[in-house]
Amino acid sequence: MLVEQEQTLVRALQECMIVCNHCLNECLAEDKSSMMIDCIRTDRECLEFCGYLEQAIIRQSPYAKELAKICMQVCEDCAQECQKHDHRHCQYCAEVCLQCMEACKTYLNN
């Protein structure tokens, strides 16, 4: 059974995946989606890393802490990219990515 800090991180990862996927889809739907290519790429990277870390935590992988360090960086990178855009979905994605980054940091510090 997952301890509270792991459960908190898993919930943050799940929310981040959902929001990054939404942001990615909204960016693709933009009239000038080619202008959003970096945002689309970081959204995709972030949701993939969050998904992998989620599974690693659930299966109690001995590599979960190392993966959390990487995921924390990917979330920060995604937030920085999304903050460059005025779209509501990008700004919300940046916010959620930063929350997920903080959840990773808390997990690593315990």
Secondary structure in CASP SS format (residue, H / E / C, confidence):
PFRMAT SS
TARGET T0000
AUTHOR 0000-0000-0000
METHOD secondary structure of the structure
MODEL  1
M C 1.00
L C 1.00
V C 1.00
E H 1.00
Q H 1.00
E H 1.00
Q H 1.00
T H 1.00
L H 1.00
V H 1.00
R H 1.00
A H 1.00
L H 1.00
Q H 1.00
E H 1.00
C H 1.00
M H 1.00
I H 1.00
V H 1.00
C H 1.00
N H 1.00
H H 1.00
C H 1.00
L H 1.00
N H 1.00
E H 1.00
C H 1.00
L H 1.00
A H 1.00
E C 1.00
D C 1.00
K C 1.00
S H 1.00
S H 1.00
M H 1.00
M H 1.00
I H 1.00
D H 1.00
C H 1.00
I H 1.00
R H 1.00
T H 1.00
D H 1.00
R H 1.00
E H 1.00
C H 1.00
L H 1.00
E H 1.00
F H 1.00
C H 1.00
G H 1.00
Y H 1.00
L H 1.00
E H 1.00
Q H 1.00
A H 1.00
I H 1.00
I H 1.00
R C 1.00
Q C 1.00
S C 1.00
P C 1.00
Y C 1.00
A H 1.00
K H 1.00
E H 1.00
L H 1.00
A H 1.00
K H 1.00
I H 1.00
C H 1.00
M H 1.00
Q H 1.00
V H 1.00
C H 1.00
E H 1.00
D H 1.00
C H 1.00
A H 1.00
Q H 1.00
E H 1.00
C H 1.00
Q H 1.00
K C 1.00
H C 1.00
D C 1.00
H C 1.00
R H 1.00
H H 1.00
C H 1.00
Q H 1.00
Y H 1.00
C H 1.00
A H 1.00
E H 1.00
V H 1.00
C H 1.00
L H 1.00
Q H 1.00
C H 1.00
M H 1.00
E H 1.00
A H 1.00
C H 1.00
K H 1.00
T H 1.00
Y H 1.00
L H 1.00
N C 1.00
N C 1.00
END
